[in-house]
Amino acid sequence: MLDTLLEFIFEYVARAIFFPIGWPIVKLISLGRYPSKGMWFKDTPESNWTMGLGIAAAVIVMMVALHQFRTP
């Protein structure tokens, strides 16, 4: 019961953080077609891909900020 509740809460927190980061990336890649309006908190593949690209972009930005790509 508790794990389901925590998963539910973390899902919405993660979506609230990473969906807006992935939104412009998906809009650019799809030439404005995706994500559709009203997809923010829906559990659809379109919304999940947008959130996933937001996570990937945030990880890459953190790696750049921490100088992970610097060559000696």
Backbone as a printed PyTorch tensor [residue, N CA C, xyz], in Angstrom:
tensor([[[  0.8220,  -1.1980,   0.0000],
         [  0.0000,   0.0000,   0.0000],
         [  0.8640,   1.2580,   0.0000]],

        [[  1.8620,   1.2770,   0.8930],
         [  2.7170,   2.4560,   0.9880],
         [  3.5540,   2.6360,  -0.2700]],

        [[  4.0440,   1.5380,  -0.8410],
         [  4.8500,   1.6490,  -2.0530],
         [  4.0240,   2.1590,  -3.2270]],

        [[  2.7630,   1.7990,  -3.2930],
         [  1.8840,   2.3080,  -4.3410],
         [  1.6480,   3.7980,  -4.1660]],

        [[  1.4610,   4.2240,  -2.9360],
         [  1.2580,   5.6410,  -2.6580],
         [  2.5040,   6.4490,  -3.0020]],

        [[  3.6750,   5.9650,  -2.6060],
         [  4.9160,   6.6740,  -2.9110],
         [  5.1740,   6.7180,  -4.4170]],

        [[  4.9020,   5.6230,  -5.1040],
         [  5.0700,   5.6030,  -6.5550],
         [  4.1430,   6.6210,  -7.2160]],

        [[  2.9210,   6.7110,  -6.7460],
         [  1.9510,   7.6650,  -7.2740],
         [  2.4320,   9.0950,  -7.0650]],

        [[  2.9390,   9.4030,  -5.8680],
         [  3.4130,  10.7540,  -5.5550],
         [  4.6530,  11.0920,  -6.3730]],

        [[  5.6260,  10.1700,  -6.4200],
         [  6.8580,  10.4440,  -7.1540],
         [  6.6100,  10.5570,  -8.6540]],

        [[  5.6300,   9.8310,  -9.1650],
         [  5.2890,   9.9350, -10.5850],
         [  4.8460,  11.3560, -10.9200]],

        [[  3.9860,  11.9260, -10.0970],
         [  3.5080,  13.2800, -10.3580],
         [  4.5990,  14.3220, -10.1400]],

        [[  5.4470,  14.1250,  -9.1560],
         [  6.5490,  15.0630,  -8.9210],
         [  7.5300,  15.0130, -10.0850]],

        [[  7.8960,  13.8160, -10.5200],
         [  8.8250,  13.6770, -11.6430],
         [  8.2230,  14.2590, -12.9190]],

        [[  6.9410,  13.9980, -13.1460],
         [  6.3010,  14.5380, -14.3490],
         [  6.2280,  16.0610, -14.2880]],

        [[  5.9810,  16.6200, -13.1150],
         [  5.9150,  18.0770, -12.9770],
         [  7.2730,  18.7300, -13.2070]],

        [[  8.3520,  18.0180, -12.9180],
         [  9.6920,  18.5750, -13.1100],
         [ 10.1870,  18.3520, -14.5370]],

        [[ 10.0690,  17.1330, -15.0540],
         [ 10.7280,  16.7780, -16.3050],
         [  9.8860,  16.9800, -17.5610]],

        [[  8.5670,  16.9940, -17.4600],
         [  7.7380,  17.2230, -18.6480],
         [  7.9870,  18.6040, -19.2440]],

        [[  8.0390,  19.6800, -18.4480],
         [  8.3130,  20.9960, -19.0470],
         [  9.7080,  21.1090, -19.6580]],

        [[ 10.6550,  20.3180, -19.1670],
         [ 11.9920,  20.3290, -19.7560],
         [ 11.9680,  19.6260, -21.1130]],

        [[ 11.2470,  18.5330, -21.2150],
         [ 11.1770,  17.7790, -22.4590],
         [ 10.2330,  18.3620, -23.4930]],

        [[  9.3060,  19.1990, -23.0600],
         [  8.2960,  19.7450, -23.9660],
         [  8.8990,  20.4790, -25.1620]],

        [[  9.8170,  21.4450, -24.9740],
         [ 10.3520,  22.1340, -26.1570],
         [ 11.2010,  21.2200, -27.0450]],

        [[ 11.8310,  20.2200, -26.4610],
         [ 12.6430,  19.2880, -27.2500],
         [ 11.7400,  18.4700, -28.1710]],

        [[ 10.6480,  17.9490, -27.6260],
         [  9.7120,  17.1550, -28.4310],
         [  9.0340,  18.0330, -29.4790]],

        [[  8.6720,  19.2570, -29.1210],
         [  8.0730,  20.1800, -30.0900],
         [  9.0240,  20.4380, -31.2480]],

        [[ 10.3010,  20.6160, -30.9500],
         [ 11.2990,  20.8780, -31.9790],
         [ 11.5110,  19.6510, -32.8650]],

        [[ 11.6540,  18.4880, -32.2590],
         [ 11.8980,  17.2610, -33.0220],
         [ 10.6940,  16.9040, -33.8990]],

        [[  9.4890,  17.0780, -33.3700],
         [  8.2840,  16.6930, -34.1170],
         [  7.7280,  17.8340, -34.9620]],

        [[  8.4590,  18.9290, -35.0510],
         [  8.0390,  20.1030, -35.8200],
         [  6.6860,  20.6390, -35.3580]],

        [[  6.4600,  20.6300, -34.0530],
         [  5.2670,  21.2160, -33.4580],
         [  4.0640,  20.3000, -33.3430]],

        [[  4.1790,  19.0720, -33.8050],
         [  3.0170,  18.1820, -33.7780],
         [  2.7480,  17.5980, -32.3930]],

        [[  3.7920,  17.2360, -31.6870],
         [  3.6650,  16.6290, -30.3610],
         [  4.3960,  17.4780, -29.3470]],

        [[  4.1340,  17.4290, -28.0850],
         [  3.0140,  16.7790, -27.4130],
         [  1.7300,  17.5850, -27.5810]],

        [[  0.6310,  16.8990, -27.6060],
         [ -0.6730,  17.5350, -27.7560],
         [ -1.0420,  18.2850, -26.4840]],

        [[ -2.0000,  19.2020, -26.6160],
         [ -2.4660,  19.9340, -25.4360],
         [ -3.1560,  18.9860, -24.4680]],

        [[ -2.9550,  19.2310, -23.1850],
         [ -3.6190,  18.4480, -22.1550],
         [ -2.9800,  17.1030, -21.8630]],

        [[ -1.7580,  16.8870, -22.3160],
         [ -1.0970,  15.5960, -22.1120],
         [ -0.1820,  15.5720, -20.8970]],

        [[ -0.1120,  16.6370, -20.1370],
         [  0.8910,  16.7530, -19.0930],
         [  0.8200,  15.6150, -18.0770]],

        [[ -0.3150,  15.4020, -17.4500],
         [ -0.4260,  14.3960, -16.3920],
         [ -1.1650,  13.1370, -16.8320]],

        [[ -1.2720,  12.9170, -18.1280],
         [ -1.8970,  11.6870, -18.6190],
         [ -0.8210,  10.6310, -18.8160]],

        [[ -1.1910,   9.3950, -18.6090],
         [ -0.2400,   8.2940, -18.7560],
         [ -0.3480,   7.7270, -20.1690]],

        [[  0.1920,   8.4700, -21.1250],
         [  0.1950,   8.0510, -22.5240],
         [  1.6380,   7.9270, -22.9970]],

        [[  1.8830,   7.1740, -24.0570],
         [  3.2490,   7.0880, -24.5820],
         [  3.8090,   8.4580, -24.9690]],

        [[  2.9640,   9.3010, -25.5060],
         [  3.3840,  10.6520, -25.8900],
         [  3.9020,  11.4330, -24.6820]],

        [[  3.1720,  11.3740, -23.6010],
         [  3.5680,  12.0630, -22.3790],
         [  4.8050,  11.4260, -21.7580]],

        [[  4.8720,  10.1060, -21.7950],
         [  6.0320,   9.4160, -21.2240],
         [  7.3010,   9.7020, -22.0120]],

        [[  7.2060,   9.7640, -23.3400],
         [  8.3750,  10.1140, -24.1450],
         [  8.8320,  11.5390, -23.8550]],

        [[  7.8830,  12.4410, -23.6840],
         [  8.2340,  13.8250, -23.3740],
         [  8.9510,  13.9050, -22.0370]],

        [[  8.4430,  13.2050, -21.0420],
         [  9.0960,  13.1940, -19.7390],
         [ 10.4640,  12.5200, -19.8230]],

        [[ 10.5760,  11.4440, -20.5840],
         [ 11.8530,  10.7530, -20.7340],
         [ 12.9140,  11.6270, -21.3790]],

        [[ 12.5260,  12.3810, -22.3930],
         [ 13.4870,  13.2990, -23.0090],
         [ 13.8530,  14.4310, -22.0550]],

        [[ 12.9230,  14.8320, -21.2010],
         [ 13.2390,  15.8280, -20.1780],
         [ 14.2470,  15.3030, -19.1760]],

        [[ 14.1030,  14.0460, -18.7820],
         [ 15.0730,  13.4280, -17.8710],
         [ 16.4360,  13.3480, -18.5380]],

        [[ 16.4670,  12.9010, -19.8000],
         [ 17.7400,  12.7870, -20.5230],
         [ 18.4170,  14.1480, -20.6630]],

        [[ 17.6490,  15.1780, -20.9910],
         [ 18.2210,  16.5170, -21.1330],
         [ 18.7570,  17.0240, -19.7990]],

        [[ 18.0350,  16.7870, -18.7190],
         [ 18.4980,  17.2330, -17.4000],
         [ 19.7800,  16.5150, -16.9980]],

        [[ 19.8740,  15.2210, -17.2950],
         [ 21.0870,  14.4630, -16.9670],
         [ 22.2700,  14.9760, -17.7750]],

        [[ 22.0670,  15.2340, -19.0650],
         [ 23.1590,  15.7430, -19.9010],
         [ 23.6080,  17.1160, -19.4290]],

        [[ 22.6790,  17.9820, -19.0670],
         [ 23.0430,  19.3120, -18.5640],
         [ 23.8210,  19.1980, -17.2600]],

        [[ 23.4030,  18.2950, -16.3710],
         [ 24.1490,  18.1050, -15.1200],
         [ 25.5480,  17.5730, -15.3900]],

        [[ 25.6780,  16.6600, -16.3460],
         [ 26.9990,  16.1230, -16.6720],
         [ 27.9050,  17.2020, -17.2550]],

        [[ 27.3600,  18.0730, -18.0760],
         [ 28.1480,  19.1840, -18.6180],
         [ 28.5550,  20.1310, -17.4950]],

        [[ 27.6370,  20.4250, -16.5950],
         [ 27.9410,  21.3270, -15.4820],
         [ 29.0050,  20.7550, -14.5570]],

        [[ 29.0590,  19.4390, -14.4430],
         [ 30.0490,  18.7920, -13.5780],
         [ 31.3140,  18.3920, -14.3390]],

        [[ 31.4460,  18.8920, -15.5700],
         [ 32.6400,  18.6830, -16.4010],
         [ 32.9090,  17.2110, -16.6710]],

        [[ 31.8830,  16.4290, -16.9210],
         [ 32.0450,  15.0110, -17.2010],
         [ 32.5380,  14.7490, -18.6200]],

        [[ 32.3940,  15.7140, -19.5100],
         [ 32.7890,  15.5260, -20.8990],
         [ 34.1350,  16.1640, -21.2190]],

        [[ 34.8300,  16.6480, -20.2190],
         [ 36.1210,  17.2930, -20.4350],
         [ 37.1680,  16.2280, -20.7420]],

        [[ 37.9630,  16.4730, -21.7730],
         [ 39.0470,  15.5510, -22.1110],
         [ 40.3660,  16.1310, -21.6140]],

        [[ 41.2620,  15.2700, -21.1650],
         [ 42.5280,  15.7870, -20.6200],
         [ 43.4580,  16.3250, -21.6800]]])
